[in-house]
Amino acid sequence: MNQNIRFCTSRDGTQIAFATVGTGPPLVRVNNWFTHLELDWDSSVWQHWSQALAEKRMLVRYDPRGSGLSDRNASDFSLDAMVSDLEAVVDALNLPRFSLLGLCQGGLVAVAYAARHPHRVSRLAIYDSYLHGAFVGDANDHLVQQARTFSTLIEMGWGRKVGAFREMFASLLMPDTSDPRQLKSIDDMQRLSASPEAACQLWNAFHAFDVRSEAPRVQTSALVFHVRGDAMVPFEAGRQLAAAIPNASFLPLEGKNHILRVNEPAWPVFIAALNEFLEGAEPHDAVASVPLSELTARERQVLDSMARGLANPEIAVLLGIVEKTLRNHVTRVFAKLGVSHRSQAIVIARKAGLGRD
């Protein structure tokens, strides 16, 4: 597949680069912090994402203002400015209705757009995102200090080929990889996607985003994914986001990487669930096809709790049993469902309507 790169103009005159690839129903990916349409396309970190997302549809990607092929001299990085960039892209493509996929910081932009344009968004999927940043007034002191410290580190170490920041940043994004190609890809994206000044401005802006007032106004069906061990965005932030959006389902993904690799168990689970959701199947559809009849009442309680995003210690407390007993229940649930990973069991549970209030 070959991508077609074009440009459009946002409300304040900022030039936004966007790319399309594939055919079929449109899926607009609202990108995360630092991207580059050309580099990402061949990147060992992002290539499998683009190929999978474009397999059944027309995938639309764009570089946020201040990075990639979009204007680097932007000064307004507010949420409203970011939403206007998305508006410019979909208007340039004349998309009357489409699905949205927001990754990390892009999830907040996607939520804001969906709330403001309810009739244009058919489906809303969000991956490893949050409701508000650390610089919003009521964030706890630890998160504020952490975000400010990282902002300083970005100014000092962004784009450098050596130094502690390089290793720290890679370990936060993908702690479970030692692949030198992927580590080099992260380095290249840092160095070439944005200047240290722009990267710092974007980081600070993302931590000032707040969609708590807009999330409840989202009318379309939504599916929120979150990697349980993500070091960049805490798992609890994903649960809070899903709880704030009406008609949203929450699907935990087992792993530690902020960016899923193609060879980790959570990747096929994520893609299968996303494709099913975008194709119009609600998480509670097709109950009869889900093999839950062999589960005992207790095992169904365990599966339901897993589908709600609870970890084993939380489920044990909820059900009043010790963790060893809980682990035995989980093992039997996996065996009866014919799965080997928690995320696969959760997908089945969601299809059967479990894990929903």
QUIHU-V52918 format. One record per residue. RES is the residue in one small letter. SS is DSSP state (alpha for helix, beta for strand, coil for the rest). PSI is psi in radians with two decimals (none if undefined). Layout:
BEGIN
res = {RES:RES}
ss = {SS:SS}
psi = {PSI:PSI}
END
This chain:
BEGIN
res = {m:n:q:n:i:r:f:c:t:s:r:d:g:t:q:i:a:f:a:t:v:g:t:g:p:p:l:v:r:v:n:n:w:f:t:h:l:e:l:d:w:d:s:s:v:w:q:h:w:s:q:a:l:a:e:k:r:m:l:v:r:y:d:p:r:g:s:g:l:s:d:r:n:a:s:d:f:s:l:d:a:m:v:s:d:l:e:a:v:v:d:a:l:n:l:p:r:f:s:l:l:g:l:c:q:g:g:l:v:a:v:a:y:a:a:r:h:p:h:r:v:s:r:l:a:i:y:d:s:y:l:h:g:a:f:v:g:d:a:n:d:h:l:v:q:q:a:r:t:f:s:t:l:i:e:m:g:w:g:r:k:v:g:a:f:r:e:m:f:a:s:l:l:m:p:d:t:s:d:p:r:q:l:k:s:i:d:d:m:q:r:l:s:a:s:p:e:a:a:c:q:l:w:n:a:f:h:a:f:d:v:r:s:e:a:p:r:v:q:t:s:a:l:v:f:h:v:r:g:d:a:m:v:p:f:e:a:g:r:q:l:a:a:a:i:p:n:a:s:f:l:p:l:e:g:k:n:h:i:l:r:v:n:e:p:a:w:p:v:f:i:a:a:l:n:e:f:l:e:g:a:e:p:h:d:a:v:a:s:v:p:l:s:e:l:t:a:r:e:r:q:v:l:d:s:m:a:r:g:l:a:n:p:e:i:a:v:l:l:g:i:v:e:k:t:l:r:n:h:v:t:r:v:f:a:k:l:g:v:s:h:r:s:q:a:i:v:i:a:r:k:a:g:l:g:r:d}
ss = {coil:coil:coil:beta:beta:beta:beta:beta:beta:coil:coil:coil:coil:coil:beta:beta:beta:beta:beta:beta:beta:coil:coil:coil:coil:beta:beta:beta:beta:beta:coil:coil:coil:coil:coil:coil:alpha:alpha:alpha:alpha:alpha:alpha:coil:coil:coil:coil:alpha:alpha:alpha:alpha:alpha:alpha:alpha:coil:coil:coil:coil:beta:beta:beta:beta:beta:coil:coil:coil:coil:coil:coil:coil:coil:coil:coil:coil:coil:coil:coil:coil:coil:alpha:alpha:alpha:alpha:alpha:alpha:alpha:alpha:alpha:alpha:alpha:alpha:alpha:alpha:coil:coil:coil:coil:coil:beta:beta:beta:beta:beta:beta:coil:alpha:alpha:alpha:alpha:alpha:alpha:alpha:alpha:alpha:alpha:alpha:alpha:coil:coil:coil:coil:beta:beta:beta:beta:beta:beta:beta:coil:coil:coil:coil:beta:coil:coil:coil:coil:coil:coil:coil:coil:alpha:alpha:alpha:alpha:alpha:alpha:alpha:alpha:alpha:alpha:alpha:alpha:alpha:alpha:alpha:alpha:alpha:coil:coil:coil:coil:coil:coil:alpha:alpha:alpha:alpha:alpha:alpha:alpha:alpha:alpha:alpha:coil:coil:coil:coil:coil:coil:alpha:alpha:alpha:alpha:alpha:alpha:alpha:alpha:alpha:alpha:alpha:alpha:alpha:alpha:coil:coil:alpha:alpha:alpha:alpha:alpha:alpha:alpha:alpha:alpha:alpha:alpha:coil:coil:coil:beta:coil:alpha:alpha:alpha:alpha:coil:coil:coil:coil:coil:beta:beta:beta:beta:beta:beta:beta:coil:coil:coil:coil:coil:coil:coil:alpha:alpha:alpha:alpha:alpha:alpha:alpha:alpha:alpha:alpha:coil:coil:coil:beta:beta:beta:beta:beta:beta:coil:coil:coil:coil:coil:coil:coil:coil:coil:coil:coil:alpha:alpha:alpha:alpha:alpha:alpha:alpha:alpha:alpha:alpha:alpha:alpha:alpha:alpha:coil:coil:coil:coil:coil:coil:coil:coil:alpha:alpha:alpha:coil:coil:coil:coil:coil:coil:coil:alpha:alpha:alpha:alpha:alpha:alpha:alpha:alpha:alpha:alpha:alpha:coil:coil:coil:coil:alpha:alpha:alpha:alpha:alpha:alpha:alpha:alpha:coil:coil:coil:alpha:alpha:alpha:alpha:alpha:alpha:alpha:alpha:alpha:alpha:alpha:alpha:alpha:alpha:alpha:coil:coil:coil:coil:alpha:alpha:alpha:alpha:alpha:alpha:alpha:alpha:alpha:alpha:coil:coil:coil:coil:coil:coil}
psi = {2.46:2.36:2.64:1.97:2.28:3.12:2.61:2.99:2.19:3.07:-0.61:0.20:-0.05:2.31:2.21:2.20:2.33:2.76:2.55:2.60:2.54:3.05:2.73:-2.84:2.42:2.40:2.05:2.08:2.04:1.93:2.89:-2.81:-1.08:2.17:2.88:1.96:-0.70:-0.83:-0.76:-0.59:-0.63:0.10:2.41:-0.26:-0.70:-0.22:-0.75:-0.48:-0.91:-0.75:-0.75:-0.71:-0.48:-0.02:-0.65:0.12:3.04:2.01:2.28:2.16:2.68:2.68:2.25:2.67:2.46:-0.04:2.89:-2.34:-0.08:2.95:2.28:-0.22:0.40:2.61:-0.38:1.96:0.48:2.89:-0.71:-0.69:-0.71:-0.68:-0.67:-0.54:-0.76:-0.72:-0.74:-0.70:-0.87:-0.53:-0.65:-0.50:-0.02:0.86:1.87:-0.54:2.44:2.90:2.61:2.39:2.00:2.17:2.17:-2.06:-0.53:-0.35:-0.64:-0.67:-0.73:-0.75:-0.79:-0.75:-0.79:-0.64:-0.61:-0.38:1.12:-0.48:-0.11:-0.31:2.03:-0.67:2.53:2.04:2.40:2.38:2.17:0.99:-2.88:2.96:-0.67:2.72:3.05:-0.32:0.14:2.49:-0.71:0.25:2.59:2.74:-0.63:-0.80:-0.65:-0.84:-0.69:-0.78:-0.69:-0.70:-0.75:-0.60:-0.75:-0.71:-0.62:-0.80:-0.66:-0.58:-0.07:2.28:-0.05:2.52:-0.31:2.89:2.89:-0.57:-0.69:-0.86:-0.70:-0.76:-0.78:-0.67:-0.49:-0.72:-0.82:1.27:-0.35:0.29:2.49:0.21:2.04:-0.50:-0.72:-0.67:-0.69:-0.65:-0.72:-0.74:-0.81:-0.73:-0.68:-0.88:-0.63:-0.23:-0.57:2.72:2.81:-0.67:-0.81:-0.69:-0.70:-0.73:-0.74:-0.79:-0.82:-0.68:-0.76:-0.55:-0.04:-0.09:2.55:1.99:0.41:-0.53:-0.32:-0.54:-0.75:-0.25:0.03:2.18:-0.40:2.83:2.46:2.59:2.12:2.12:2.57:2.28:2.22:-0.67:0.30:2.16:-0.31:-0.76:1.99:2.55:-0.68:-0.55:-0.66:-0.70:-0.70:-0.68:-0.81:-0.66:-0.44:-0.30:2.11:2.51:0.44:2.43:2.65:2.21:1.79:2.52:2.28:2.27:-3.06:-0.28:2.29:-0.62:1.96:2.35:2.76:-0.46:0.23:2.62:-0.54:-0.36:-0.95:-0.52:-0.79:-0.87:-0.73:-0.78:-0.69:-0.80:-0.76:-0.73:-0.79:-0.46:-0.07:-0.02:2.16:2.68:-0.39:0.09:2.87:0.75:-0.67:-0.44:-0.11:2.21:1.29:-0.07:-0.45:-0.14:2.46:2.98:-0.70:-0.71:-0.60:-0.64:-0.73:-0.81:-0.71:-0.72:-0.69:-0.69:-0.33:0.00:0.17:2.48:2.92:-0.83:-0.66:-0.70:-0.71:-0.77:-0.76:-0.72:-0.10:0.64:2.87:2.77:-0.62:-0.74:-0.71:-0.76:-0.63:-0.72:-0.77:-0.74:-0.75:-0.66:-0.82:-0.77:-0.75:-0.52:-0.22:0.62:2.85:-0.15:2.62:-0.73:-0.63:-0.70:-0.66:-0.68:-0.80:-0.75:-0.74:-0.68:-0.57:-0.01:0.12:2.83:0.29:2.40:none}
END
